[in-house]
Amino acid sequence: MTALSDKGDKQAARVLRLLKSFDKSLTGILVWINILNMAFTTIISVVVAKYHGASATFIAMIISTILISVMGEIIPKMIVTNNPDSFIRHTSLFLSTMLKIIHPLTILFSSVSLYFARPFLKNKRSDSELEEDDIEDITKEVARSGEIEKDTEQLVLDAIDFDEKTVFKCMQNWKDVETVNEDDTPEAIFNAIKSSPFSRLPVLDKNGDVTGVLNVTLFLRRYYISGENANVQNAITRPFFVKSDEKLDDLMPLMNENKIHLAVVHDFSEIDGKRCYLGIITLEDILEELVGEIYDERDVIKV
């Protein structure tokens, strides 16, 4: 609507004015609906009573209910739902006129309603604030209209939900994690990583505990220079541990600030209190929750 209004569309500009004072517009529409419903019910009752007597009041109520439900509720809502933008634009002049006619009553009813509702509106958000659900609805509506691509819609929706996602949502399961042992020789480590697509691998001690993270690039640089005499420890950094319920939007800036590319997801056993490993999570895993799959030259893309 805003785009159409900027192009000089008078109908769109009129709709925006109605939306700007949404509460008053809604109150006016509800007042008109009640007036018309009461008037229609009264007319039906008078007509039926004239021809069938006062005992036919029940018949009048049935007829009124059916006609109001079908003609005043179901059919109009079906029409509006099918093409809401077009409908509101073409009826905006009529609606504005009807609201002006009933404006005094609208002010009265709004004031009375606000007086009784005030105790329940203390925590009401301001009109300038948008909830996440509102943004999601707007994004989906814009996507349905074809104004943005499907990929863009998904990107926005993922960003909205990002603050609710936890490490558990995108971590790599521990049983699928490739590791090396701290007692391995440089040659053994080289043989283990030469077919691995990963740039960092957890390092385990003889008890299976994580004691560090091997930077594959640094290791290969030293290995190609020194061979079996390469100092493996210079390519190993201290492990960084996180819990599975940690929020991604809290973890990402922490990892970025400390230049941590891989974190080990752990927990402690309720039985013996020992650390157990659930998986790993990388900065790339977190970014993919925001922007979708990130492919590199080693990934196989399915078409």
MARKOLSE-96717 format. One record per residue (C-alpha): residue number from 1; residue in one letter; chain; y, z, x. Coordinates in steps of 0.5 Angstrom, whole numbers, plus 2048, in hexadecimal, padded with zeros to 3 digits. Layout:
 num residuo cadena   y   z   x
 NUM       A      A   Y   Z   X
...
***
This chain:
 num residuo cadena   y   z   x
   1       M      A 800 800 800
   2       T      A 805 802 806
   3       A      A 804 7FB 809
   4       L      A 805 7F7 802
   5       S      A 80B 7FC 801
   6       D      A 80E 7FA 808
   7       K      A 80D 7F2 806
   8       G      A 812 7F3 800
   9       D      A 80C 7F4 7FB
  10       K      A 810 7F8 7F5
  11       Q      A 809 7FA 7F2
  12       A      A 807 7FD 7F8
  13       A      A 80D 801 7F9
  14       R      A 80D 804 7F2
  15       V      A 806 806 7F3
  16       L      A 808 80A 7FA
  17       R      A 80E 80D 7F6
  18       L      A 809 810 7F1
  19       L      A 804 812 7F6
  20       K      A 80A 816 7FA
  21       S      A 80B 81A 7F4
  22       F      A 803 81A 7F2
  23       D      A 803 821 7EF
  24       K      A 809 81F 7EA
  25       S      A 806 819 7E9
  26       L      A 7FF 81C 7E8
  27       T      A 802 821 7E3
  28       G      A 805 81C 7DF
  29       I      A 7FF 818 7DE
  30       L      A 7FB 81E 7DC
  31       V      A 801 81F 7D7
  32       W      A 800 818 7D4
  33       I      A 7F9 818 7D4
  34       N      A 7F9 81F 7D0
  35       I      A 7FE 81C 7CB
  36       L      A 7FB 816 7CA
  37       N      A 7F4 819 7C9
  38       M      A 7F7 81E 7C4
  39       A      A 7FB 819 7C0
  40       F      A 7F4 815 7C0
  41       T      A 7F0 81A 7BD
  42       T      A 7F5 81C 7B8
  43       I      A 7F6 815 7B5
  44       I      A 7EE 814 7B5
  45       S      A 7ED 81B 7B1
  46       V      A 7F3 819 7AC
  47       V      A 7F0 812 7AB
  48       V      A 7E9 815 7AA
  49       A      A 7EB 81B 7A6
  50       K      A 7EF 816 7A1
  51       Y      A 7E8 812 7A0
  52       H      A 7E3 817 7A1
  53       G      A 7E6 81E 79F
  54       A      A 7E7 824 7A3
  55       S      A 7E0 825 7A4
  56       A      A 7E0 81F 7A9
  57       T      A 7E3 822 7AE
  58       F      A 7DD 822 7B3
  59       I      A 7DC 81B 7B2
  60       A      A 7E3 81A 7B4
  61       M      A 7E2 81E 7BA
  62       I      A 7DC 81A 7BC
  63       I      A 7E0 814 7BB
  64       S      A 7E6 816 7BF
  65       T      A 7E1 819 7C5
  66       I      A 7DD 812 7C6
  67       L      A 7E4 80E 7C6
  68       I      A 7E8 812 7CA
  69       S      A 7E2 813 7CF
  70       V      A 7E0 80B 7CF
  71       M      A 7E7 808 7CE
  72       G      A 7EB 80E 7D2
  73       E      A 7E7 810 7D7
  74       I      A 7E1 80C 7D9
  75       I      A 7E4 805 7D9
  76       P      A 7EA 806 7DC
  77       K      A 7E7 809 7E2
  78       M      A 7E2 804 7E3
  79       I      A 7E8 7FF 7E3
  80       V      A 7EC 803 7E8
  81       T      A 7E6 804 7EC
  82       N      A 7E4 7FD 7ED
  83       N      A 7EB 7FB 7F0
  84       P      A 7F0 801 7F0
  85       D      A 7F5 7FE 7F5
  86       S      A 7F6 7F8 7F0
  87       F      A 7F6 7FC 7EA
  88       I      A 7FB 802 7EC
  89       R      A 800 7FC 7EE
  90       H      A 800 7F8 7E8
  91       T      A 800 7FF 7E4
  92       S      A 805 802 7E8
  93       L      A 80C 800 7E4
  94       F      A 808 802 7DD
  95       L      A 806 809 7E0
  96       S      A 80D 80A 7E3
  97       T      A 810 809 7DD
  98       M      A 80C 80D 7D9
  99       L      A 80D 813 7DE
 100       K      A 814 812 7DE
 101       I      A 814 813 7D6
 102       I      A 810 819 7D7
 103       H      A 813 81C 7DD
 104       P      A 816 822 7DA
 105       L      A 810 824 7D7
 106       T      A 80D 823 7DE
 107       I      A 812 828 7E1
 108       L      A 810 82D 7DC
 109       F      A 809 82D 7DD
 110       S      A 809 82C 7E4
 111       S      A 80D 833 7E5
 112       V      A 809 836 7E0
 113       S      A 802 834 7E4
 114       L      A 805 836 7EB
 115       Y      A 807 83D 7E8
 116       F      A 800 83E 7E6
 117       A      A 7FD 83B 7EC
 118       R      A 801 83E 7F1
 119       P      A 7FD 844 7F3
 120       F      A 7F7 83F 7F5
 121       L      A 7FB 83A 7F9
 122       K      A 7FD 83E 7FF
 123       N      A 7F9 83B 803
 124       K      A 7FA 834 801
 125       R      A 7FB 82F 806
 126       S      A 802 82B 807
 127       D      A 803 824 804
 128       S      A 803 821 80B
 129       E      A 7FD 824 80D
 130       L      A 7F6 820 80C
 131       E      A 7EF 823 80C
 132       E      A 7EA 81F 810
 133       D      A 7E7 81D 809
 134       D      A 7ED 81A 807
 135       I      A 7ED 816 80E
 136       E      A 7E6 814 80D
 137       D      A 7E7 811 806
 138       I      A 7ED 80E 808
 139       T      A 7EA 80A 80E
 140       K      A 7E4 808 80A
 141       E      A 7E8 805 804
 142       V      A 7EC 801 80A
 143       A      A 7E6 7FF 80D
 144       R      A 7E3 7FD 806
 145       S      A 7EA 7F9 805
 146       G      A 7E8 7F5 80B
 147       E      A 7EE 7F7 80F
 148       I      A 7EA 7FA 815
 149       E      A 7E4 7F8 818
 150       K      A 7DD 7FC 816
 151       D      A 7DD 7FF 81E
 152       T      A 7E4 801 81D
 153       E      A 7E2 805 817
 154       Q      A 7DC 808 81A
 155       L      A 7E1 80A 820
 156       V      A 7E6 80E 81C
 157       L      A 7E0 811 818
 158       D      A 7DD 813 81F
 159       A      A 7E3 816 821
 160       I      A 7E5 81A 81B
 161       D      A 7DE 81D 81B
 162       F      A 7DE 81E 823
 163       D      A 7E0 826 822
 164       E      A 7DA 828 81E
 165       K      A 7D5 825 823
 166       T      A 7D1 829 828
 167       V      A 7CE 828 82E
 168       F      A 7C7 828 82B
 169       K      A 7C9 822 827
 170       C      A 7CA 81D 82D
 171       M      A 7C6 821 832
 172       Q      A 7C0 81D 836
 173       N      A 7B9 821 835
 174       W      A 7B7 825 83B
 175       K      A 7B0 822 83A
 176       D      A 7B3 81B 83B
 177       V      A 7B8 81D 841
 178       E      A 7B6 81A 848
 179       T      A 7B6 820 84E
 180       V      A 7B5 821 855
 181       N      A 7B3 827 859
 182       E      A 7B7 82A 85E
 183       D      A 7B1 82A 863
 184       D      A 7B0 823 863
 185       T      A 7B1 81F 869
 186       P      A 7B7 81A 869
 187       E      A 7B2 814 869
 188       A      A 7AE 817 863
 189       I      A 7B5 818 85F
 190       F      A 7B7 811 861
 191       N      A 7B0 80E 85E
 192       A      A 7B1 813 858
 193       I      A 7B8 810 857
 194       K      A 7B8 809 859
 195       S      A 7B5 807 852
 196       S      A 7BA 80C 84E
 197       P      A 7C0 809 84A
 198       F      A 7C3 810 84B
 199       S      A 7C9 812 84F
 200       R      A 7C7 819 84F
 201       L      A 7C1 81D 84F
 202       P      A 7BF 825 84E
 203       V      A 7BC 828 854
 204       L      A 7B7 82D 853
 205       D      A 7B4 832 857
 206       K      A 7AC 834 858
 207       N      A 7AD 838 851
 208       G      A 7B0 833 84D
 209       D      A 7B7 836 84D
 210       V      A 7BD 831 84E
 211       T      A 7C0 833 854
 212       G      A 7C5 82D 855
 213       V      A 7C7 826 853
 214       L      A 7C5 820 858
 215       N      A 7CB 81B 858
 216       V      A 7C7 814 859
 217       T      A 7CC 810 85C
 218       L      A 7CE 815 861
 219       F      A 7C7 816 863
 220       L      A 7C5 80F 864
 221       R      A 7CC 80E 868
 222       R      A 7C9 814 86D
 223       Y      A 7C2 811 86D
 224       Y      A 7C4 80A 86F
 225       I      A 7C7 80D 875
 226       S      A 7C3 813 877
 227       G      A 7BC 811 874
 228       E      A 7B7 817 874
 229       N      A 7BD 81B 878
 230       A      A 7C1 81A 872
 231       N      A 7C4 821 86F
 232       V      A 7C2 821 868
 233       Q      A 7C6 828 867
 234       N      A 7CD 824 868
 235       A      A 7CB 820 862
 236       I      A 7C9 826 85D
 237       T      A 7CE 829 859
 238       R      A 7CE 830 855
 239       P      A 7CB 82F 84E
 240       F      A 7CF 830 848
 241       F      A 7CC 833 842
 242       V      A 7CE 833 83B
 243       K      A 7CB 835 834
 244       S      A 7C8 830 82F
 245       D      A 7CD 833 82A
 246       E      A 7D3 832 82E
 247       K      A 7D8 82D 82B
 248       L      A 7D9 826 82E
 249       D      A 7E1 826 82D
 250       D      A 7E1 82D 831
 251       L      A 7DC 82B 836
 252       M      A 7DF 824 838
 253       P      A 7E6 826 83B
 254       L      A 7E2 82C 83F
 255       M      A 7DE 827 842
 256       N      A 7E3 822 843
 257       E      A 7E8 827 846
 258       N      A 7E2 82A 84B
 259       K      A 7E0 823 84D
 260       I      A 7D9 824 84A
 261       H      A 7D5 81E 848
 262       L      A 7CE 821 846
 263       A      A 7CD 828 842
 264       V      A 7C6 82C 841
 265       V      A 7C5 82E 83A
 266       H      A 7C2 835 83A
 267       D      A 7C0 83B 836
 268       F      A 7BC 842 837
 269       S      A 7B6 843 835
 270       E      A 7B6 849 82F
 271       I      A 7AF 84B 832
 272       D      A 7B0 84C 839
 273       G      A 7B7 84B 83A
 274       K      A 7B6 845 83F
 275       R      A 7BA 83F 83F
 276       C      A 7B7 839 83C
 277       Y      A 7BA 831 83D
 278       L      A 7BB 82D 836
 279       G      A 7BE 827 839
 280       I      A 7C4 824 83D
 281       I      A 7CA 821 83B
 282       T      A 7CF 81C 83E
 283       L      A 7D6 81A 83E
 284       E      A 7D4 814 83B
 285       D      A 7D0 817 836
 286       I      A 7D6 81A 833
 287       L      A 7DA 814 834
 288       E      A 7D5 810 830
 289       E      A 7D6 815 82A
 290       L      A 7DD 813 82A
 291       V      A 7DD 80B 82B
 292       G      A 7D6 809 82A
 293       E      A 7D0 807 82F
 294       I      A 7D3 805 836
 295       Y      A 7CF 800 83A
 296       D      A 7CE 7FF 841
 297       E      A 7CB 7F9 845
 298       R      A 7C4 7FD 845
 299       D      A 7C4 7FE 83D
 300       V      A 7C0 7F9 839
 301       I      A 7C4 7F7 833
 302       K      A 7C0 7F5 82D
 303       V      A 7C3 7EF 829
***
